[in-house]
């Protein structure tokens, strides 16, 4: 995900230059054993324990989350280190639900370090600050009793239009986490503060960290990982882009290699391209293509369509597992605009979120920029394409874009880029 938008770079620079809460250097004494293990190059198991902001879900692209980004950050901060990252984030969990599964999901993994991030669901489910604080204390005590170290994380800020999580309540619970850290001697990675630092300089930059009203996108998860790495190591690291996944479409590639049928949902006109492209790479491949037609629809209407083809169908038991696609191709038309940049950001995110799988292990996904199909965009459409690119690159998903000098017909460009995403053609072929 290229962080090319100027407003985002400006906001991140402010966040990166800040200090720990209270203006003090980031604490590291609370994780001294983990620091020693990382510096020595010995293996270390780190469990990331929390709710959907921790788990791997559609918010980030359904493949990776801040736990993966934290592992990469630690490898860069401690060359030769061997962190084993274990994601124990479960959607919808409160601290009470976390306590109920802590033995099986956390302590049974025999971790040396546990990074804990709860709060947003405690607010939504009516857990009072006192109950939240008590549960955090029990989580910390249980982890320490097993001989592991703990890092706490404050929840990230949310949009003001979420009635279940008023911004002032999220701020209150972030303060509870800080106070628990001070009282119990546990270092705190203050994600609420770091996201807030971006928002205070440029609200649009903060929006660029969010996938929906409450969940950060993968770009936001990178910032969460940077805050956790700062507390663990005492050193600030700017992660930048995560290395791309290769192949980017593993489920599709596995089925093609095994000679199994491949089911594709593709937004027009890609529904016409994808079958020939896959059969050109794997002669005789059995490809079923279901056309997704967004004709003359606005972004909000396309987002509603996405709910009918994506994870909600299976989550709400309106479809069975054997109806799952293997690949979803999204190509929002150039003419689908929004009156404001913020509105575009939220609606375009809703399209991607709706069409993605619920979480890890689901179908493959690729998004196309409008110019990949229609090179001659007008000025308004080019502005929207820049916004679309920013949203797509904020997630951990495959992207098909047209380079400025690439004059290939849309079908040929699509086929060539699809081969690269399958890991079959790592060097682009010039038209």
C-alpha positions in Angstrom: 0.0 0.0 0.0 1.8 3.1 -1.2 1.2 6.0 1.2 1.2 8.4 -1.6 -1.5 10.8 -0.4 0.1 14.0 0.8 -2.5 14.5 3.6 -1.7 11.1 5.0 2.0 11.6 4.9 1.6 14.9 6.8 -0.5 13.4 9.5 1.8 10.4 9.9 4.8 12.6 10.3 3.2 14.4 13.2 2.3 11.1 14.8 5.7 9.6 14.3 7.4 12.7 15.9 5.3 12.5 19.1 6.3 10.9 22.4 4.6 8.5 24.7 1.6 9.7 26.8 2.6 12.5 29.2 5.5 13.6 27.0 7.9 11.0 28.4 10.0 8.6 26.2 8.3 5.4 25.3 8.5 2.9 28.1 10.5 -0.3 27.6 11.4 -1.5 31.0 8.0 -3.4 31.3 9.0 -5.8 28.5 12.7 -6.3 29.3 12.6 -10.1 28.9 11.0 -9.8 25.5 13.5 -7.2 24.5 16.3 -9.5 25.5 14.8 -12.5 23.6 14.4 -10.4 20.5 17.9 -9.0 20.7 19.4 -12.4 21.3 17.8 -13.9 18.2 16.1 -16.6 20.3 12.5 -17.5 19.3 9.8 -15.6 21.1 6.1 -16.2 21.0 3.9 -13.0 21.0 0.2 -13.3 21.3 -1.9 -10.4 20.0 -5.1 -10.6 22.1 -8.3 -8.6 21.4 -11.4 -8.1 19.3 -12.0 -7.5 15.6 -9.5 -4.6 15.5 -6.9 -7.3 16.4 -8.3 -10.2 14.3 -7.9 -10.7 10.6 -11.1 -9.5 9.0 -12.4 -7.7 5.9 -11.4 -4.3 7.4 -7.8 -4.8 6.4 -8.4 -7.1 3.4 -8.9 -10.5 5.1 -5.2 -11.6 4.9 -3.1 -9.8 7.5 -3.5 -7.5 10.5 -1.4 -5.4 12.9 0.0 -8.6 14.4 1.7 -9.4 11.1 2.9 -5.8 10.8 4.2 -5.9 14.3 6.2 -9.1 13.5 7.8 -7.3 10.5 8.5 -4.2 12.6 10.3 -6.3 15.3 12.3 -8.2 12.7 13.5 -4.8 11.4 14.2 -3.4 14.8 16.0 -6.6 15.9 17.9 -8.0 12.9 18.1 -11.8 13.3 15.2 -11.9 15.7 12.6 -14.7 15.4 9.2 -13.5 16.6 6.4 -16.0 16.3 3.2 -13.9 16.0 -0.1 -15.5 17.1 -3.3 -13.6 16.4 -5.9 -14.2 19.1 -8.4 -11.5 18.0 -12.1 -12.4 17.9 -14.8 -10.2 16.4 -17.3 -8.8 18.9 -15.3 -9.7 22.0 -15.4 -7.7 25.2 -12.8 -8.1 28.0 -15.2 -10.5 29.8 -15.3 -12.7 26.7 -11.6 -12.4 26.4 -11.2 -13.6 30.0 -13.4 -16.6 29.2 -11.1 -17.8 26.4 -7.8 -16.6 27.7 -6.6 -20.0 28.9 -7.3 -21.8 25.5 -6.5 -18.9 23.1 -3.6 -17.2 24.9 -2.0 -19.0 27.8 -2.1 -22.4 26.1 0.2 -20.9 23.4 2.9 -20.5 26.2 3.7 -16.9 25.1 6.6 -14.8 26.4 4.7 -11.5 25.5 1.0 -10.7 25.2 -0.2 -7.5 23.6 -3.8 -6.7 24.7 -6.2 -4.5 22.9 -9.9 -4.3 24.0 -12.5 -1.6 24.7 -14.7 -0.8 21.8 -17.1 -3.7 22.4 -17.1 -3.1 26.2 -18.5 0.3 25.4 -21.1 -1.0 23.0 -22.2 -3.8 25.3 -22.6 -1.6 28.3 -19.6 -2.8 30.4 -19.0 0.1 32.7 -15.5 1.6 33.2 -15.2 -0.2 36.5 -15.9 -3.6 35.1 -13.6 -2.9 32.1 -10.8 -1.9 34.5 -11.4 -5.0 36.7 -11.3 -7.3 33.6 -8.1 -5.7 32.4 -6.6 -6.3 35.8 -7.6 -10.0 35.7 -6.2 -10.4 32.2 -2.9 -8.9 33.3 -2.7 -11.0 36.4 -3.4 -14.2 34.5 -0.7 -13.5 31.9 1.9 -12.6 34.5 1.0 -15.6 36.6 2.2 -17.7 33.6 5.4 -15.8 33.5 4.7 -13.7 30.4 5.0 -10.0 30.0 2.1 -7.7 28.9 1.7 -4.6 26.8 -1.7 -2.8 26.8 -3.1 -0.8 23.9 -5.7 1.9 24.0 -8.6 1.6 21.5 -8.5 3.6 18.4 -10.8 6.6 17.9 -14.0 6.1 16.0 -16.3 8.1 13.8 -18.8 10.3 15.6 -21.8 8.6 13.9 -21.5 5.3 15.8 -24.2 5.7 18.5 -23.0 2.6 20.3 -19.6 4.1 20.8 -19.7 7.8 21.4 -16.3 9.4 20.9 -16.2 10.8 24.5 -16.8 7.2 25.8 -14.0 5.8 23.7 -11.7 8.6 25.1 -12.9 7.6 28.6 -12.0 4.0 28.1 -8.7 4.9 26.6 -7.9 6.7 29.8 -8.9 3.6 31.8 -6.3 1.7 29.9 -3.7 4.3 30.6 -4.5 4.4 34.3 -4.4 0.5 34.5 -1.0 0.6 32.9 0.3 3.1 35.4 -1.2 1.4 38.5 -0.1 -2.1 37.5 3.3 -1.2 35.9 2.3 -2.3 32.4 3.5 -0.3 29.4 0.8 1.2 27.2 0.9 1.7 23.4 -1.4 4.6 23.1 -3.2 4.1 19.7 -6.0 6.5 20.7 -3.4 9.2 21.0 -1.5 8.4 17.8 -4.6 8.3 15.7 -5.8 11.5 17.4 -2.5 13.2 16.5 -3.1 12.5 12.8 -6.7 13.7 13.1 -5.8 17.0 14.9 -3.5 18.0 12.0 -5.7 16.8 9.0 -9.0 15.0 9.5 -8.9 13.6 6.0 -5.6 11.9 6.9 -7.3 10.2 9.8 -10.1 9.0 7.5 -7.3 7.5 5.4 -6.5 5.2 8.4 -10.1 3.9 8.7 -12.0 1.2 6.9 -15.4 2.0 8.4 -16.9 3.8 11.4 -14.8 1.8 14.0 -12.2 -0.4 12.3 -8.9 0.8 11.0 -7.8 -0.3 7.5 -4.4 -2.0 6.9 -2.7 1.4 6.9 -4.2 2.1 10.3 -3.0 -1.4 11.4 0.5 -0.4 10.4 0.3 2.6 12.7 -1.0 0.3 15.5 2.0 -2.0 14.9 4.4 0.9 15.0 3.0 2.0 18.4 3.4 -1.5 19.8 6.9 -1.8 18.4 7.9 1.5 20.0 6.8 0.3 23.5 8.5 -3.1 23.1 11.8 -1.7 21.8 11.9 1.9 22.9 12.6 2.9 19.3 10.4 4.5 16.7 10.1 2.7 13.4 8.2 3.9 10.3 7.1 0.6 8.7 6.1 2.0 5.3 4.6 -0.5 2.8 4.3 -4.1 3.8 5.9 -6.5 1.4 3.3 -7.7 -1.1 1.9 -11.2 -0.6 3.0 -13.7 -3.2 1.1 -15.1 -4.9 -1.6 -12.5 -4.3 -4.3 -14.9 -5.3 -3.4 -18.2 -3.6 -6.8 -19.8 -3.6 -7.3 -19.3 -7.3 -3.9 -20.5 -8.1 -4.3 -23.6 -6.0 -7.5 -24.6 -7.7 -6.2 -24.0 -11.1 -3.1 -26.1 -10.5 -5.3 -28.9 -9.1 -7.6 -28.8 -12.1 -10.6 -27.9 -9.9 -13.4 -25.5 -11.0 -12.9 -21.9 -10.3 -15.9 -19.7 -9.4 -15.4 -16.0 -10.1 -17.7 -13.0 -9.4 -16.5 -10.2 -11.6 -17.8 -6.6 -12.1 -18.4 -5.8 -15.7 -16.6 -5.6 -18.1 -14.1 -7.9 -16.3 -16.6 -10.7 -16.4 -15.8 -10.9 -20.1 -12.0 -10.9 -19.5 -11.4 -13.2 -16.6 -12.4 -16.5 -18.2 -10.2 -16.2 -21.3 -7.4 -14.8 -19.1 -7.4 -17.8 -16.8 -7.8 -20.3 -19.6 -5.0 -18.7 -21.4 -2.7 -19.4 -18.4 -4.2 -22.8 -17.7 -5.6 -24.4 -20.9 -8.7 -26.4 -20.2 -9.4 -24.6 -16.9 -13.0 -24.8 -15.8 -14.1 -21.2 -14.9 -17.6 -20.2 -13.9 -18.0 -16.4 -14.1 -20.9 -14.6 -12.4 -21.4 -11.1 -13.8 -21.7 -8.2 -11.3 -23.3 -5.4 -13.2 -23.1 -1.9 -11.6 -24.6 -0.2 -14.6 -25.3 3.5 -14.0 -25.3 3.1 -10.3 -23.7 5.4 -7.7 -21.2 4.4 -5.1 -23.8 3.9 -2.4 -25.9 1.7 -4.6 -22.8 -0.4 -5.6 -22.0 -0.8 -1.9 -25.5 -2.3 -1.4 -24.8 -4.7 -4.3 -21.6 -5.7 -2.6 -23.5 -6.8 0.5 -25.4 -9.3 -1.6 -22.4 -11.0 -3.0 -19.9 -10.8 -0.2 -19.4 -12.1 3.3 -22.8 -11.1 4.7 -24.5 -13.8 2.5 -22.6 -16.5 4.4 -22.5 -14.8 7.8 -26.3 -14.4 7.7 -26.8 -18.0 6.3 -28.3 -16.9 3.0 -25.7 -19.0 1.2 -23.8 -22.2 1.8 -20.0 -22.7 1.8 -20.2 -24.5 -1.6 -21.5 -21.3 -3.1 -18.4 -19.3 -2.1 -16.5 -17.7 -5.0 -12.8 -18.3 -5.3 -12.1 -14.9 -6.7 -14.0 -11.6 -6.6 -13.0 -8.8 -9.1 -14.2 -5.3 -8.3 -13.9 -2.6 -11.0 -16.0 0.4 -9.9 -16.9 2.4 -13.0 -15.2 5.8 -13.6 -18.5 7.5 -13.6 -19.4 6.4 -10.0 -18.7 9.6 -8.2 -19.4 11.2 -4.8 -20.0 14.9 -3.9 -17.2 15.0 -1.3 -13.9 13.3 -0.8 -15.0 12.0 2.6 -18.2 10.6 1.1 -16.2 8.9 -1.6 -13.8 7.4 0.9 -16.6 5.9 3.0 -18.7 4.6 0.1 -15.7 3.1 -1.7 -14.6 1.4 1.4 -18.1 0.0 1.9 -17.9 -1.5 -1.6 -14.6 -3.3 -0.8 -15.7 -4.3 2.7 -18.9 -5.8 1.4 -17.3 -7.8 -1.4 -14.4 -9.1 0.7 -14.5 -12.4 2.7 -15.3 -12.1 6.4 -11.8 -13.1 7.4 -8.7 -15.1 6.9 -9.1 -18.2 4.6 -11.8 -16.8 2.3 -11.8 -16.0 -1.4 -9.2 -14.1 -3.3 -9.9 -10.5 -4.2 -8.6 -8.0 -6.7 -9.6 -4.3 -7.4 -9.1 -2.4 -10.6 -8.7 1.3 -11.1 -11.0 2.8 -13.7 -8.2 3.8 -16.0 -7.2 0.1 -16.3 -10.4 -0.3 -18.3 -10.9 3.3 -19.6 -7.6 5.2 -20.1 -9.3 8.4 -21.3 -10.6 9.7 -18.0 -11.9 13.3 -17.7 -10.5 15.5 -14.9 -13.3 14.7 -12.5 -12.8 11.0 -13.1 -9.1 11.3 -12.6 -9.7 13.0 -9.2 -12.0 10.2 -8.2 -9.4 7.6 -9.4 -6.8 9.1 -7.1 -9.3 8.8 -4.2 -10.0 5.2 -5.2 -6.4 4.3 -5.3 -5.9 5.7 -1.9 -8.8 3.6 -0.5 -7.6 0.4 -2.2 -4.0 0.9 -1.2 -5.2 1.5 2.4 -6.1 -2.2 2.4 -4.1 -5.4 2.0 -5.6 -6.3 -1.4 -4.4 -6.9 -4.9 -4.6 -4.0 -7.3 -4.6 -3.8 -11.1 -3.6 -0.3 -12.3 -2.5 1.1 -15.6 1.0 2.6 -15.8 1.1 5.9 -17.6 2.9 4.6 -20.7 0.9 1.4 -21.0 -1.5 1.7 -24.0 -2.5 -2.0 -24.0 -6.2 -2.8 -24.6 -8.1 -3.4 -21.3 -8.5 -7.2 -21.9 -4.8 -7.6 -22.6 -3.7 -5.4 -19.6 -6.1 -7.4 -17.3 -4.7 -10.7 -18.5 -1.1 -9.6 -18.0 -1.7 -8.2 -14.6 -3.7 -11.2 -13.5 -0.8 -13.5 -14.4 1.5 -11.4 -12.2 -0.9 -11.6 -9.3 -0.9 -15.4 -9.7 2.8 -15.4 -9.5 3.2 -16.7 -13.0 4.7 -13.6 -14.6 6.7 -11.5 -12.2 8.3 -9.3 -14.9 5.7 -7.1 -16.6 5.4 -7.6 -20.4 5.3 -4.3 -22.3 2.4 -4.0 -24.8 
